[in-house]
């Protein structure tokens, strides 16, 4: 009886310790927007510290600019990297736009 109980507990412990594998569930979506579908706002400028080793630095500055401004996306984004002796920054410049609802 004790052996069966010990085996059952061991099985539950092993089954509960399985590893979780992350899965990228991003699906490609194609959307066609026209000028009447958009509300184009003011110019956006946002800067963050620049790290040459970060492969996602452009996405980070884009995301932070969207969060700060409240727009849905940025039209005609341009990136400017300024290096100085003490500080390096990356700046995104573009026009904010919202989808009309």
C-alpha positions as CSV (number, residue, x, y, z in Angstrom):
1,X,0.0,0.0,0.0
2,X,2.8,2.4,0.9
3,X,4.6,1.5,-2.3
4,X,1.6,2.4,-4.4
5,X,1.1,5.7,-2.6
6,X,4.8,6.5,-3.0
7,X,4.7,5.7,-6.7
8,X,1.6,7.8,-7.2
9,X,3.2,10.8,-5.4
10,X,6.4,10.4,-7.4
11,X,4.4,10.3,-10.7
12,X,2.5,13.5,-9.7
13,X,5.7,15.3,-8.8
14,X,7.4,14.3,-12.1
15,X,4.3,15.3,-14.1
16,X,4.1,18.6,-12.3
17,X,7.7,19.5,-13.0
18,X,7.4,19.6,-16.8
19,X,9.0,22.5,-18.6
20,X,7.0,25.2,-20.3
21,X,8.1,26.0,-23.9
22,X,7.3,29.5,-25.1
23,X,5.5,29.6,-28.4
24,X,5.4,32.7,-30.7
25,X,1.7,33.0,-31.5
26,X,2.0,36.2,-33.6
27,X,0.0,35.7,-36.8
28,X,0.6,37.9,-39.8
29,X,-2.2,40.4,-40.4
30,X,-2.7,42.5,-43.5
31,X,-4.8,45.7,-43.1
32,X,-5.5,48.2,-45.8
33,X,-6.1,51.8,-44.5
34,X,-7.1,54.8,-46.5
35,X,-6.6,58.5,-45.7
36,X,-10.2,58.8,-44.5
37,X,-9.6,56.0,-42.0
38,X,-6.9,58.0,-40.2
39,X,-6.7,60.9,-37.9
40,X,-3.2,62.3,-38.4
41,X,-2.0,64.2,-35.4
42,X,1.0,66.3,-34.5
43,X,4.7,65.6,-34.9
44,X,6.2,63.2,-32.3
45,X,9.7,63.3,-30.9
46,X,10.9,60.9,-28.3
47,X,14.4,60.0,-27.1
48,X,15.9,57.1,-25.0
49,X,19.5,56.2,-24.1
50,X,21.2,54.3,-27.0
51,X,22.8,50.9,-26.5
52,X,24.7,49.7,-29.5
53,X,24.5,46.0,-28.4
54,X,20.7,46.0,-28.1
55,X,19.2,44.6,-31.3
56,X,15.7,45.8,-30.4
57,X,16.5,49.4,-29.7
58,X,14.5,50.8,-32.6
59,X,11.4,48.8,-31.5
60,X,11.9,50.1,-27.9
61,X,12.0,53.8,-28.9
62,X,9.0,53.3,-31.2
63,X,7.0,51.6,-28.5
64,X,7.8,54.2,-25.8
65,X,6.9,57.0,-28.2
66,X,3.5,55.4,-28.8
67,X,2.9,54.9,-25.1
68,X,3.8,58.4,-24.2
69,X,1.8,60.0,-27.0
70,X,-1.3,57.8,-27.1
71,X,-1.3,57.3,-30.8
72,X,-2.0,54.0,-32.6
73,X,1.1,54.2,-34.8
74,X,3.7,56.6,-36.2
75,X,3.8,57.7,-39.8
76,X,7.1,58.2,-41.6
77,X,9.3,57.4,-38.6
78,X,12.9,58.6,-38.8
79,X,15.6,57.6,-36.3
80,X,18.5,59.8,-35.2
81,X,21.4,58.6,-33.2
82,X,23.4,61.2,-31.3
83,X,26.8,60.1,-29.9
84,X,28.6,62.3,-27.4
85,X,31.5,61.7,-25.1
86,X,29.2,61.0,-22.1
87,X,25.8,60.1,-23.5
88,X,24.4,58.4,-26.5
89,X,20.7,58.8,-27.4
90,X,18.3,57.5,-30.1
91,X,15.5,59.8,-31.1
92,X,12.4,58.9,-33.2
93,X,10.7,61.6,-35.2
94,X,7.4,61.2,-37.0
95,X,3.7,62.0,-37.2
96,X,1.3,60.3,-34.8
97,X,-1.9,58.7,-36.2
98,X,-5.0,57.2,-34.8
99,X,-7.5,55.0,-36.6
100,X,-10.9,56.6,-36.8
101,X,-13.5,54.6,-34.9
